[in-house]
Amino acid sequence: MLSLFSAPRVSATFVVAFLMLAGVLSHPVSAQKTETTTTTIFAAASLKTALDEAAAAYTKSTGNKIVVSYAASSALAKQIEQGAPADIFISADLDWMDYVDKAKLIKDSTRLNLLGNRLVLIAPKSSSANRKIENGFDLAAALGDGKLAMANVKSVPAGKYGLAALTKLGAWAAVEPKVAQAENVRAALALVAQGEAPFGIVYETDAAAEPKVKIVDVFPEDSHAPIIYPIAVTAGSKDPAAAEAFIGFLKTPEGQAVFKGQGFTILK
């Protein structure tokens, strides 16, 4: 006979179920981790200040990593041609984007003109130089024994724009022997900032990013081709969807605000 005080029997199945439930409740299911991506960008050197800021904002917002390699557009286009791994290419002119486009190295449907810029004559911040850029202006005389810092005039966009402008204004022949050509526009900017050249030709946004230089004057827009920065996803991108997502971010008000803050023109 069972005692009135005997404990009721509990089935083994109930015990197991209870213990499993208790374990779940004491160890809540953690949130599933969102898979992140890494997008590699080859970008013109003049974009560094603005693009670094935009990339940081994008990573903070999405968790996706952006890796940027900066150099002259010409060098980057050649690297892409040689198989260097990049998901996005941003050139400082149309010519080098056309170059990779003709070689079928970009996804043509993703190509668009993203930004505009202006070409300026700069001098060290401490300089008292005051020159007006116009037809026939004597830049060679202003240089004296000094050098004019420019990006390579045969291949680098900033140098090509500068060559075109000086030629149009009738100043190139006298200035040519005094030109110190750099591998990219930021290298030319550094020569002026460090006081190694009394004048330099860079983009307006480069001058804005370097407190050690000042803008002497802006080159007339009709003295050179429009400065346009095209962007596109590369044909060899390992994750074109992620690449297009970042380009989409650059076109948002948040992304555009970064570039506007650095002096770029937003192209529609």
MIVOGU-41366 format. One record per residue (C-alpha): z, x, y. Coordinates in pm, whole numbers. Layout:
<recs>
+--------+--------+--------+
!      w !      u !      v !
+--------+--------+--------+
!      Z !      X !      Y !
...
+--------+--------+--------+
</recs>
This chain:
<recs>
+--------+--------+--------+
!      w !      u !      v !
+--------+--------+--------+
!      0 !      0 !      0 !
!    -82 !    125 !    348 !
!    201 !    189 !    583 !
!    207 !    -16 !    895 !
!    217 !    314 !   1081 !
!    -78 !    479 !    907 !
!   -344 !    609 !   1148 !
!   -678 !    430 !   1117 !
!   -948 !    623 !    942 !
!  -1219 !    771 !   1164 !
!  -1556 !    837 !   1010 !
!  -1694 !   1188 !   1010 !
!  -2007 !   1063 !   1182 !
!  -1804 !    927 !   1472 !
!  -1619 !   1258 !   1513 !
!  -1939 !   1459 !   1524 !
!  -2096 !   1223 !   1775 !
!  -1785 !   1231 !   1991 !
!  -1774 !   1611 !   1994 !
!  -2142 !   1635 !   2081 !
!  -2099 !   1392 !   2369 !
!  -1795 !   1580 !   2495 !
!  -1992 !   1902 !   2490 !
!  -2270 !   1750 !   2695 !
!  -2031 !   1609 !   2952 !
!  -1844 !   1938 !   2990 !
!  -2169 !   2136 !   3026 !
!  -2405 !   1934 !   3250 !
!  -2775 !   1993 !   3193 !
!  -2893 !   2248 !   3448 !
!  -3188 !   2164 !   3669 !
!  -3517 !   2278 !   3527 !
!  -3652 !   2591 !   3692 !
!  -3970 !   2545 !   3891 !
!  -4242 !   2789 !   3797 !
!  -4334 !   3011 !   4092 !
!  -4655 !   3196 !   4166 !
!  -4756 !   3524 !   4328 !
!  -5063 !   3527 !   4551 !
!  -5221 !   3857 !   4660 !
!  -5400 !   3866 !   4993 !
!  -5634 !   4133 !   5131 !
!  -5618 !   4093 !   5508 !
!  -5750 !   4264 !   5820 !
!  -5491 !   4502 !   5968 !
!  -5478 !   4309 !   6296 !
!  -5323 !   4012 !   6114 !
!  -5010 !   4195 !   5998 !
!  -4751 !   4066 !   6245 !
!  -4857 !   3702 !   6226 !
!  -4942 !   3691 !   5856 !
!  -4615 !   3855 !   5754 !
!  -4431 !   3580 !   5941 !
!  -4646 !   3305 !   5791 !
!  -4602 !   3445 !   5440 !
!  -4224 !   3459 !   5480 !
!  -4216 !   3097 !   5597 !
!  -4431 !   2987 !   5303 !
!  -4214 !   3171 !   5051 !
!  -3898 !   3021 !   5201 !
!  -4049 !   2673 !   5181 !
!  -4204 !   2691 !   4834 !
!  -4046 !   2984 !   4652 !
!  -4393 !   3121 !   4585 !
!  -4441 !   3490 !   4657 !
!  -4710 !   3627 !   4887 !
!  -4815 !   3993 !   4863 !
!  -5039 !   4123 !   5142 !
!  -5246 !   4441 !   5151 !
!  -5358 !   4532 !   5505 !
!  -5649 !   4758 !   5595 !
!  -5982 !   4754 !   5774 !
!  -6196 !   4459 !   5665 !
!  -6466 !   4702 !   5553 !
!  -6227 !   4889 !   5323 !
!  -6090 !   4567 !   5176 !
!  -6437 !   4424 !   5110 !
!  -6532 !   4744 !   4924 !
!  -6211 !   4730 !   4721 !
!  -6285 !   4371 !   4618 !
!  -6637 !   4480 !   4524 !
!  -6486 !   4748 !   4302 !
!  -6269 !   4496 !   4121 !
!  -5938 !   4526 !   4305 !
!  -5715 !   4226 !   4223 !
!  -5697 !   3988 !   4518 !
!  -5666 !   3610 !   4542 !
!  -5758 !   3571 !   4909 !
!  -5966 !   3775 !   5153 !
!  -5929 !   3746 !   5531 !
!  -6180 !   3946 !   5733 !
!  -6176 !   4021 !   6105 !
!  -6547 !   3946 !   6132 !
!  -6818 !   3740 !   5969 !
!  -7018 !   4042 !   5854 !
!  -6775 !   4162 !   5586 !
!  -6710 !   3811 !   5461 !
!  -7088 !   3767 !   5437 !
!  -7098 !   4094 !   5242 !
!  -6863 !   3973 !   4968 !
!  -7016 !   3626 !   4980 !
!  -7364 !   3760 !   4906 !
!  -7219 !   3958 !   4617 !
!  -7069 !   3632 !   4483 !
!  -6718 !   3773 !   4511 !
!  -6565 !   3468 !   4680 !
!  -6552 !   3097 !   4605 !
!  -6795 !   2982 !   4871 !
!  -6654 !   2630 !   4884 !
!  -6318 !   2767 !   5005 !
!  -6459 !   2973 !   5291 !
!  -6370 !   2870 !   5645 !
!  -6334 !   3024 !   5991 !
!  -5960 !   3036 !   6050 !
!  -5886 !   3224 !   6373 !
!  -6029 !   3368 !   6693 !
!  -5918 !   3661 !   6910 !
!  -6003 !   3858 !   7226 !
!  -6088 !   4224 !   7282 !
!  -5880 !   4420 !   7534 !
!  -5848 !   4762 !   7693 !
!  -5494 !   4897 !   7659 !
!  -5292 !   5188 !   7796 !
!  -4939 !   5319 !   7732 !
!  -4670 !   5097 !   7884 !
!  -4574 !   5370 !   8131 !
!  -4932 !   5416 !   8254 !
!  -5027 !   5320 !   8608 !
!  -5389 !   5261 !   8502 !
!  -5556 !   4963 !   8663 !
!  -5922 !   4914 !   8569 !
!  -6149 !   4612 !   8599 !
!  -6389 !   4574 !   8306 !
!  -6734 !   4492 !   8440 !
!  -7093 !   4612 !   8426 !
!  -7112 !   4983 !   8500 !
!  -6735 !   5043 !   8503 !
!  -6666 !   5415 !   8466 !
!  -6427 !   5436 !   8173 !
!  -6527 !   5796 !   8103 !
!  -6398 !   5905 !   8443 !
!  -6072 !   5718 !   8387 !
!  -6026 !   5901 !   8057 !
!  -6060 !   6243 !   8213 !
!  -5983 !   6492 !   7938 !
!  -5819 !   6223 !   7728 !
!  -5952 !   6024 !   7432 !
!  -6040 !   5657 !   7390 !
!  -5872 !   5521 !   7076 !
!  -6094 !   5285 !   6877 !
!  -6130 !   5169 !   6520 !
!  -6432 !   5315 !   6341 !
!  -6731 !   5188 !   6538 !
!  -6971 !   5179 !   6243 !
!  -6768 !   4980 !   5991 !
!  -6441 !   4837 !   6123 !
!  -6477 !   4502 !   6308 !
!  -6265 !   4599 !   6609 !
!  -6465 !   4918 !   6649 !
!  -6795 !   4734 !   6615 !
!  -6692 !   4478 !   6876 !
!  -6583 !   4761 !   7106 !
!  -6909 !   4950 !   7061 !
!  -7109 !   4637 !   7138 !
!  -6903 !   4565 !   7450 !
!  -6921 !   4916 !   7591 !
!  -7295 !   4931 !   7522 !
!  -7354 !   4596 !   7693 !
!  -7151 !   4709 !   7995 !
!  -7335 !   5042 !   8021 !
!  -7029 !   5256 !   7948 !
!  -7091 !   5376 !   7592 !
!  -7315 !   5678 !   7653 !
!  -7059 !   5849 !   7875 !
!  -6760 !   5745 !   7664 !
!  -6895 !   5827 !   7317 !
!  -6801 !   6200 !   7321 !
!  -6445 !   6104 !   7411 !
!  -6383 !   5847 !   7139 !
!  -6110 !   5907 !   6880 !
!  -6202 !   5685 !   6586 !
!  -5923 !   5550 !   6365 !
!  -5939 !   5396 !   6018 !
!  -5834 !   5052 !   6146 !
!  -5734 !   4877 !   6467 !
!  -5359 !   4919 !   6412 !
!  -5409 !   5294 !   6377 !
!  -5596 !   5293 !   6710 !
!  -5311 !   5093 !   6862 !
!  -5061 !   5352 !   6738 !
!  -5249 !   5637 !   6910 !
!  -5202 !   5466 !   7246 !
!  -4845 !   5355 !   7176 !
!  -4750 !   5714 !   7089 !
!  -4912 !   5848 !   7405 !
!  -5182 !   6038 !   7218 !
!  -5462 !   5852 !   7397 !
!  -5459 !   5720 !   7757 !
!  -5672 !   5417 !   7666 !
!  -5764 !   5219 !   7358 !
!  -5964 !   4915 !   7256 !
!  -5785 !   4666 !   7031 !
!  -5742 !   4293 !   6991 !
!  -5523 !   4101 !   7232 !
!  -5287 !   4013 !   6947 !
!  -5238 !   4381 !   6860 !
!  -5134 !   4455 !   7216 !
!  -4891 !   4162 !   7208 !
!  -4731 !   4301 !   6892 !
!  -4669 !   4649 !   7037 !
!  -4417 !   4676 !   7324 !
!  -4518 !   5036 !   7399 !
!  -4860 !   4938 !   7534 !
!  -4992 !   4715 !   7810 !
!  -5319 !   4531 !   7857 !
!  -5532 !   4682 !   8132 !
!  -5802 !   4414 !   8117 !
!  -5983 !   4177 !   7881 !
!  -6345 !   4238 !   7784 !
!  -6585 !   3961 !   7892 !
!  -6656 !   3725 !   7602 !
!  -7031 !   3767 !   7649 !
!  -7010 !   4144 !   7603 !
!  -6971 !   4117 !   7225 !
!  -7007 !   3870 !   6939 !
!  -6731 !   3607 !   6903 !
!  -6428 !   3746 !   6723 !
!  -6383 !   3526 !   6418 !
!  -6152 !   3563 !   6118 !
!  -6297 !   3392 !   5808 !
!  -6082 !   3331 !   5500 !
!  -6175 !   3254 !   5139 !
!  -6041 !   3253 !   4784 !
!  -6190 !   3537 !   4581 !
!  -6406 !   3468 !   4276 !
!  -6170 !   3684 !   4070 !
!  -5850 !   3504 !   4172 !
!  -5615 !   3459 !   3877 !
!  -5467 !   3145 !   4032 !
!  -5716 !   2983 !   4272 !
!  -5505 !   2667 !   4300 !
!  -5211 !   2868 !   4436 !
!  -5444 !   3057 !   4668 !
!  -5587 !   2734 !   4808 !
!  -5234 !   2600 !   4851 !
!  -5147 !   2895 !   5077 !
!  -5466 !   2851 !   5279 !
!  -5370 !   2487 !   5316 !
!  -5032 !   2596 !   5454 !
!  -5200 !   2819 !   5713 !
!  -5385 !   2511 !   5840 !
!  -5068 !   2305 !   5884 !
!  -4894 !   2275 !   6225 !
!  -4625 !   2517 !   6100 !
!  -4876 !   2776 !   5990 !
!  -5088 !   2742 !   6302 !
!  -4782 !   2776 !   6526 !
!  -4719 !   3125 !   6386 !
!  -5069 !   3243 !   6478 !
!  -5064 !   3073 !   6818 !
!  -4736 !   3248 !   6888 !
!  -4906 !   3583 !   6835 !
!  -5198 !   3497 !   7062 !
!  -5463 !   3395 !   6810 !
!  -5698 !   3104 !   6874 !
!  -5701 !   2837 !   6605 !
!  -6055 !   2748 !   6496 !
!  -6130 !   2399 !   6368 !
+--------+--------+--------+
</recs>
